[in-house]
Amino acid sequence: MPDVVDVILAEHRQILELFGELADAAGTGAARRADRLDLIWTNLARVLEAHVDTAQEIAWPRLFQGSASRHLPEIAAGHGDIREAIGEAPFQPAGSAVWTLAVRAARTAAIRHIDGIESGPLAMFRREASPQNRELLGDQWLAFQAAQVSDANSAPGRRVSAPTVSRKPPTSGL
């Protein structure tokens, strides 16, 4: 059974790795650049949306109790910033100046979110919650994401998969 803290940390690493891939692709030749950027961004946006949705549904009710509740307004604002940037990028050509601004806004919001969660409520939760509770929430986290994938795949013409963690180390950029 997966510990929810480990699952969340793995998704945070995956998000940072995907931003690194996006930055690497931004430096490639123009011929295939836009297609590559669009492909990576589409995957990254899917991972970000799944992460934010699952965090709000599964983790927030348990993470933001007691002293950790003071972090909720900041985390909620960060999720809103991430969603706003994700919503803007598809309306711009991949690699364009406006698209790059939307992606940078998503990256900034995601990094702020990751830093805030990992140093605040997630660290407190790891110390205070029982291993059994963390494993139960890990199962719920993964089940919620699997249900999201199933629902998305039932729509005609859509195929998505659950977030996964690659082994490539994160890089900086975009």
Backbone as numpy.savetxt, mean C-alpha at the origin, in Angstrom:
# Nx Ny Nz CAx CAy CAz Cx Cy Cz
-0.02 -19.65 10.83 -0.87 -18.47 10.83 0.02 -17.23 10.83
-0.28 -16.30 9.97 0.56 -15.10 9.86 0.25 -14.06 10.94
1.28 -13.46 11.44 1.15 -12.35 12.39 0.80 -11.11 11.58
-0.27 -10.41 11.95 -0.72 -9.24 11.19 0.37 -8.18 11.10
1.18 -8.05 12.11 2.27 -7.07 12.08 3.25 -7.43 10.97
3.59 -8.72 10.87 4.51 -9.15 9.82 3.90 -8.96 8.43
2.61 -9.20 8.30 1.92 -9.01 7.02 1.94 -7.54 6.62
1.65 -6.67 7.56 1.64 -5.23 7.28 3.04 -4.76 6.91
4.04 -5.18 7.67 5.42 -4.79 7.36 5.85 -5.29 5.99
5.44 -6.51 5.63 5.77 -7.06 4.31 5.11 -6.24 3.20
3.87 -5.82 3.42 3.21 -4.99 2.41 3.87 -3.62 2.31
4.31 -3.08 3.43 5.03 -1.80 3.39 6.31 -1.95 2.57
7.05 -3.04 2.77 8.27 -3.28 1.98 7.93 -3.40 0.50
6.84 -4.12 0.19 6.44 -4.29 -1.20 6.11 -2.94 -1.84
5.41 -2.09 -1.12 5.06 -0.77 -1.63 6.33 0.03 -1.93
7.28 0.02 -1.02 8.54 0.75 -1.23 9.33 0.15 -2.40
9.32 -1.17 -2.52 10.00 -1.82 -3.65 9.37 -1.41 -4.98
8.05 -1.35 -5.02 7.37 -0.96 -6.25 7.66 0.51 -6.60
7.72 1.38 -5.61 8.12 2.76 -5.89 9.55 2.79 -6.43
10.42 1.92 -5.92 11.78 1.83 -6.44 11.80 1.36 -7.89
10.99 0.36 -8.21 10.88 -0.11 -9.61 10.38 1.01 -10.51
9.44 1.77 -10.01 8.90 2.89 -10.79 9.99 3.92 -11.07
10.79 4.22 -10.07 11.89 5.16 -10.25 12.92 4.62 -11.25
13.22 3.33 -11.15 14.15 2.72 -12.10 13.61 2.81 -13.52
12.33 2.53 -13.69 11.72 2.57 -15.02 11.67 3.99 -15.57
11.56 4.98 -14.71 11.51 6.37 -15.16 12.81 6.77 -15.83
13.89 6.09 -15.50 15.18 6.41 -16.09 15.50 5.64 -17.34
14.60 4.79 -17.82 14.86 3.99 -19.01 14.59 4.79 -20.28
14.93 4.20 -21.41 14.71 4.84 -22.70 13.25 5.12 -22.96
12.98 6.15 -23.72 11.62 6.63 -23.95 10.74 5.64 -24.71
11.33 4.78 -25.52 10.53 3.91 -26.39 9.54 3.05 -25.61
9.99 2.41 -24.55 9.11 1.53 -23.78 8.78 2.10 -22.41
9.27 3.27 -22.14 9.15 3.87 -20.81 7.71 4.04 -20.35
6.85 4.64 -21.15 5.47 4.92 -20.74 4.72 3.63 -20.44
4.89 2.61 -21.29 4.20 1.34 -21.05 4.68 0.70 -19.75
5.98 0.73 -19.52 6.55 0.14 -18.30 6.07 0.91 -17.06
6.10 2.23 -17.14 5.63 3.04 -16.01 4.16 2.75 -15.72
3.36 2.67 -16.76 1.93 2.39 -16.58 1.71 1.03 -15.94
2.44 0.02 -16.38 2.31 -1.32 -15.82 2.69 -1.35 -14.34
3.82 -0.75 -14.01 4.26 -0.74 -12.61 3.29 0.08 -11.76
2.88 1.24 -12.26 1.97 2.09 -11.49 0.64 1.39 -11.25
0.12 0.70 -12.26 -1.16 0.00 -12.11 -1.05 -1.04 -10.99
0.04 -1.78 -10.96 0.25 -2.77 -9.90 0.41 -2.09 -8.55
1.20 -1.03 -8.51 1.43 -0.31 -7.25 0.14 0.30 -6.72
-0.65 0.90 -7.59 -1.93 1.49 -7.17 -2.85 0.41 -6.60
-2.87 -0.77 -7.22 -3.68 -1.88 -6.73 -3.23 -2.30 -5.34
-1.92 -2.41 -5.14 -1.38 -2.80 -3.83 -1.71 -1.74 -2.79
-1.52 -0.47 -3.13 -1.84 0.61 -2.19 -3.32 0.60 -1.81
-4.19 0.48 -2.80 -5.64 0.46 -2.52 -6.02 -0.72 -1.63
-5.49 -1.90 -1.95 -5.79 -3.09 -1.14 -5.29 -2.90 0.29
-4.10 -2.34 0.41 -3.52 -2.14 1.74 -4.35 -1.16 2.56
-4.71 -0.03 1.95 -5.50 0.99 2.66 -6.88 0.44 3.03
-7.54 -0.22 2.09 -8.86 -0.79 2.37 -8.81 -1.81 3.51
-7.82 -2.68 3.45 -7.70 -3.73 4.47 -7.33 -3.14 5.82
-6.44 -2.16 5.82 -6.07 -1.52 7.08 -7.29 -0.91 7.76
-8.10 -0.21 6.99 -9.28 0.42 7.57 -10.30 -0.61 8.06
-10.45 -1.68 7.35 -11.46 -2.69 7.70 -11.00 -3.62 8.83
-9.76 -4.05 8.78 -9.28 -5.08 9.70 -8.45 -4.50 10.85
-7.51 -3.63 10.54 -6.55 -3.20 11.56 -7.01 -2.04 12.41
-7.64 -1.04 11.81 -7.98 0.16 12.57 -8.78 -0.12 13.82
-9.81 -0.96 13.76 -10.59 -1.18 14.99 -9.76 -1.73 16.14
-8.65 -2.42 15.84 -7.84 -3.00 16.90 -6.60 -2.17 17.21
-5.99 -1.57 16.18 -4.75 -0.82 16.38 -4.98 0.50 17.10
-6.09 1.14 16.82 -6.31 2.49 17.35 -7.21 2.48 18.58
-6.76 1.75 19.57 -7.44 1.73 20.86 -6.51 2.36 21.89
-7.07 2.88 22.93 -6.27 3.45 24.01 -5.38 4.58 23.53
-4.11 4.54 23.93 -3.19 5.63 23.61 -2.91 5.73 22.12
-3.05 4.66 21.38 -2.81 4.68 19.93 -3.87 5.46 19.17
-5.01 5.72 19.79 -6.10 6.42 19.09 -5.70 7.84 18.69
-4.71 8.41 19.34 -4.28 9.76 18.98 -3.66 9.81 17.59
-3.24 8.66 17.05 -2.64 8.60 15.72 -3.68 8.52 14.60
-4.92 8.18 14.93 -5.93 7.92 13.90 -6.17 9.09 12.95
-6.33 10.33 13.42 -6.57 11.43 12.46 -5.45 11.58 11.42
-4.22 11.45 11.87 -3.08 11.58 10.96 -3.05 10.43 9.95
-3.31 9.21 10.41 -3.30 8.05 9.53 -4.46 8.13 8.54
-5.62 8.54 9.00 -6.77 8.69 8.11 -6.49 9.74 7.04
-5.87 10.83 7.41 -5.52 11.87 6.43 -4.52 11.32 5.41
-3.58 10.53 5.87 -2.61 9.92 4.96 -3.27 8.98 3.97
-4.23 8.20 4.43 -4.97 7.32 3.53 -5.72 8.15 2.48
-6.30 9.26 2.91 -6.99 10.14 1.97 -6.04 10.71 0.93
-4.85 11.10 1.36 -3.85 11.62 0.42 -3.43 10.55 -0.58
-3.26 9.32 -0.11 -2.89 8.21 -0.99 -4.00 7.97 -2.02
-5.24 7.91 -1.55 -6.36 7.68 -2.46 -6.49 8.80 -3.50
-6.30 10.03 -3.07 -6.40 11.17 -3.99 -5.35 11.07 -5.09
-4.12 10.78 -4.73 -3.05 10.67 -5.72 -3.29 9.49 -6.66
-3.75 8.36 -6.11 -4.07 7.20 -6.95 -5.16 7.56 -7.94
-6.13 8.33 -7.49 -7.23 8.71 -8.36 -6.84 9.68 -9.46
-5.81 10.47 -9.25 -5.38 11.46 -10.25 -4.54 10.84 -11.36
-3.65 9.93 -11.04 -2.69 9.41 -12.01 -3.31 8.79 -13.26
-4.41 8.02 -13.17 -4.95 7.39 -14.39 -5.46 8.38 -15.44
-5.68 9.61 -15.06 -6.18 10.60 -16.00 -5.05 11.31 -16.76
-3.82 10.91 -16.49 -2.66 11.54 -17.12 -1.86 10.48 -17.87
-1.19 10.87 -18.96 -0.31 9.91 -19.64 0.85 9.52 -18.72
1.13 8.23 -18.65 2.22 7.74 -17.80 3.52 8.41 -18.20
4.22 8.94 -17.21 5.48 9.61 -17.45 5.38 11.10 -17.68
4.15 11.61 -17.88 3.98 13.05 -18.10 4.27 13.80 -16.80
4.44 15.10 -16.92 4.75 15.92 -15.74 3.65 15.84 -14.69
2.39 15.92 -15.11 1.28 15.87 -14.14 1.17 14.48 -13.53
1.36 13.44 -14.33 1.35 12.07 -13.82 2.45 11.90 -12.78
3.63 12.41 -13.08 4.76 12.31 -12.16 4.45 13.02 -10.84
3.80 14.16 -10.90 3.41 14.86 -9.67 2.44 14.02 -8.84
1.47 13.37 -9.49 0.51 12.52 -8.78 1.23 11.33 -8.14
2.15 10.73 -8.87 2.90 9.58 -8.33 3.79 10.02 -7.16
4.42 11.18 -7.29 5.24 11.68 -6.19 4.38 11.98 -4.96
3.19 12.51 -5.19 2.29 12.76 -4.06 1.91 11.45 -3.38
1.65 10.41 -4.18 1.32 9.09 -3.61 2.51 8.54 -2.84
3.70 8.70 -3.39 4.91 8.21 -2.72 5.13 8.94 -1.40
5.01 10.25 -1.42 5.18 11.03 -0.19 4.18 10.62 0.87
2.91 10.48 0.46 1.86 10.08 1.41 2.10 8.67 1.92
2.53 7.76 1.03 2.77 6.38 1.44 3.94 6.29 2.42
5.00 7.02 2.14 6.16 6.99 3.05 5.79 7.60 4.40
5.05 8.69 4.39 4.59 9.30 5.65 3.72 8.29 6.42
2.84 7.60 5.69 1.97 6.59 6.31 2.81 5.47 6.92
3.73 4.94 6.15 4.55 3.82 6.62 5.35 4.23 7.86
5.99 5.37 7.79 6.77 5.84 8.95 5.89 6.04 10.18
4.73 6.67 9.98 3.83 6.93 11.10 3.27 5.66 11.73
2.88 4.72 10.90 2.31 3.45 11.40 3.38 2.63 12.10
4.54 2.48 11.44 5.57 1.59 11.99 6.18 2.12 13.28
6.26 3.43 13.44 6.87 3.96 14.65 5.84 4.22 15.75
4.56 4.19 15.41 3.51 4.48 16.38 2.64 3.28 16.69
1.43 3.27 16.13 0.45 2.25 16.52 0.88 0.81 16.27
1.60 0.55 15.19 2.00 -0.84 14.91 3.01 -1.33 15.94
3.95 -0.47 16.30 4.94 -0.84 17.33 4.25 -1.08 18.67
3.29 -0.21 19.02 2.54 -0.39 20.27 1.74 -1.69 20.23
1.09 -1.94 19.11 0.26 -3.14 18.97 1.12 -4.40 19.10
2.29 -4.39 18.49 3.18 -5.56 18.57 3.54 -5.85 20.03
3.79 -4.80 20.80 4.16 -4.99 22.21 2.97 -5.43 23.07
1.78 -4.91 22.78 0.64 -5.08 23.68 -0.28 -6.25 23.32
-0.39 -6.60 22.04 -1.33 -7.65 21.64 -0.70 -9.03 21.81
-1.54 -9.98 22.11 -1.06 -11.35 22.25 -0.71 -11.93 20.87
0.20 -12.89 20.83 0.51 -13.53 19.56 -0.73 -14.15 18.90
-1.62 -14.69 19.72 -2.84 -15.29 19.17 -3.72 -14.23 18.49
-3.84 -13.08 19.12 -4.63 -12.00 18.55 -3.99 -11.50 17.25
-2.67 -11.36 17.24 -1.98 -10.91 16.03 -2.15 -11.93 14.90
-2.12 -13.21 15.22 -2.31 -14.24 14.20 -3.75 -14.26 13.69
-4.70 -14.09 14.58 -6.11 -14.03 14.16 -6.32 -12.86 13.20
-5.76 -11.70 13.53 -5.88 -10.53 12.66 -5.13 -10.74 11.34
-4.02 -11.45 11.39 -3.30 -11.78 10.15 -4.16 -12.61 9.22
-4.84 -13.60 9.79 -5.76 -14.42 8.98 -6.88 -13.56 8.41
-7.43 -12.68 9.23 -8.52 -11.80 8.77 -8.03 -10.86 7.67
-6.82 -10.33 7.84 -6.23 -9.42 6.84 -6.15 -10.13 5.48
-5.55 -11.32 5.48 -5.37 -12.06 4.23 -6.70 -12.50 3.63
-7.66 -12.89 4.48 -8.97 -13.30 3.98 -9.71 -12.11 3.36
-9.60 -10.95 3.97 -10.25 -9.76 3.43 -9.68 -9.43 2.06
-8.35 -9.49 1.92 -7.74 -9.19 0.63 -8.10 -10.25 -0.41
-8.18 -11.50 0.00 -8.58 -12.56 -0.95 -10.01 -12.32 -1.43
-10.88 -11.88 -0.54 -12.26 -11.58 -0.93 -12.31 -10.40 -1.89
-11.46 -9.38 -1.66 -11.40 -8.24 -2.58 -10.98 -8.70 -3.98
-9.99 -9.57 -4.04 -9.51 -10.08 -5.33 -10.62 -10.86 -6.02
-11.29 -11.70 -5.25 -12.39 -12.50 -5.81 -13.49 -11.59 -6.36
-13.86 -10.57 -5.60 -14.90 -9.63 -6.05 -14.46 -8.90 -7.32
-13.21 -8.45 -7.34 -12.70 -7.71 -8.50 -12.64 -8.62 -9.73
-12.27 -9.88 -9.53 -12.16 -10.79 -10.65 -13.51 -11.25 -11.18
-14.57 -11.05 -10.41 -15.90 -11.43 -10.89 -16.46 -10.39 -11.86
-15.84 -9.20 -11.90 -16.25 -8.17 -12.85 -15.72 -8.54 -14.23
-16.52 -8.36 -15.27 -16.07 -8.71 -16.62 -14.82 -7.93 -17.02
-13.86 -8.65 -17.59 -12.67 -8.00 -18.11 -11.62 -7.61 -17.09
-11.81 -7.95 -15.82 -10.83 -7.58 -14.78 -10.15 -8.80 -14.24
-8.84 -8.74 -14.10 -8.07 -9.78 -13.44 -7.09 -9.09 -12.52
-7.19 -9.33 -11.23 -6.25 -8.78 -10.27 -5.78 -9.89 -9.36
-4.71 -9.65 -8.65 -4.20 -10.62 -7.69 -3.92 -9.90 -6.38
-3.81 -10.68 -5.32 -3.54 -10.12 -4.00 -2.12 -9.58 -3.96
-1.87 -8.61 -3.10 -0.50 -8.10 -2.95 0.45 -9.23 -2.58
1.64 -9.19 -3.15 2.67 -10.17 -2.84 3.96 -9.42 -2.58
4.87 -10.07 -1.90 6.14 -9.43 -1.57 7.23 -10.02 -2.45
7.94 -9.15 -3.17 9.09 -9.61 -3.95 10.32 -9.58 -3.07
11.38 -10.14 -3.53 12.62 -10.19 -2.76 13.62 -9.11 -3.17
13.27 -8.27 -4.14 14.17 -7.22 -4.62 14.26 -6.11 -3.57
15.48 -5.66 -3.21 15.60 -4.58 -2.22 15.07 -3.26 -2.78
14.49 -2.42 -1.93 13.95 -1.15 -2.41 15.07 -0.22 -2.87
14.71 0.64 -3.85 15.64 1.66 -4.31 14.97 3.01 -4.16
15.76 4.04 -4.28 15.19 5.38 -4.15 14.80 5.91 -5.52
14.15 7.07 -5.56 13.79 7.69 -6.82 12.48 8.38 -6.74
11.78 8.44 -7.89 10.50 9.12 -8.02 9.99 9.54 -6.72
